[in-house]
């Protein structure tokens, strides 16, 4: 299987040598997808990351939250205990982008008015009239150019991204605005205004079992048929083919009959798949949100 490892083990988004970091202060994954896919009361495995998915699943499922980055796992543990958390590396990158937003005509009052809308048809009209300007399109194309992204992200985090990423991301945003009301969408508020959710953890969060391990290695050590659901974030973004094969084999081994999987990616390699529910995920970032039975991996 070759190296069969994942770049997430480094605990960094850039290519520099240094200590592991808290990469994500929040998760940008709409857990309503998981809640719809998983049978209530089932045992599920999720990526711990910032703890958001684990806490949303905890009232409905027995949750095992795993992360290969010990710094990120400790951060998730503190949030589960009630700590409000802070801005991770990803949030600081987005803060930098928002700092220059007024240069593209994205004044805070204009953006806030957009976020407060709740009719998708009105949202698209406002978007086209006030926000999707040529200055914004030019700026986004520059910020999402591979030249700019290389200054922030390691090459393996870029290899799977679609070409003309700025245009692709605008399309994903428009897809979301045309489908979901902004006012009740916390991901619109966090991405456009930088306001992070502050919901307290539910009482059931205390039952979350946190594990510091690689997902594939952990599942290889678990009894066969021990999980009914797997939500694996975008763990395969930046991973090699050998790790993908290893992870899928481990999931199938640990899956109970009819177990479901949710797998996200910033890439769009399977965007046309009938299993892709990216349009249902209100976070608007993903090219694919694949919901499949474990046996179909």
Secondary structure by P-SEA (a helix, b strand, c coil): ccccccccccccccccccccccccccccccaaaaaacccccbbbbbccccaaaaaaaccccbbbbbbccaaaaaaaaaaaacccccccaaaaaaaaaaaacccccccaaaaaaaaacccaaaaaaaaacccccaaaaaaaaaaacaaaaaaccccccccccccaaaaaaaaaaaaaaacccccccaaaaaaacccccccccccccccbbbbbccaaaaaaacccccccccccccccccccaaaaaaaaaaaaaacccbbbbbbbbcccccccccccccccccccccccccccccccc
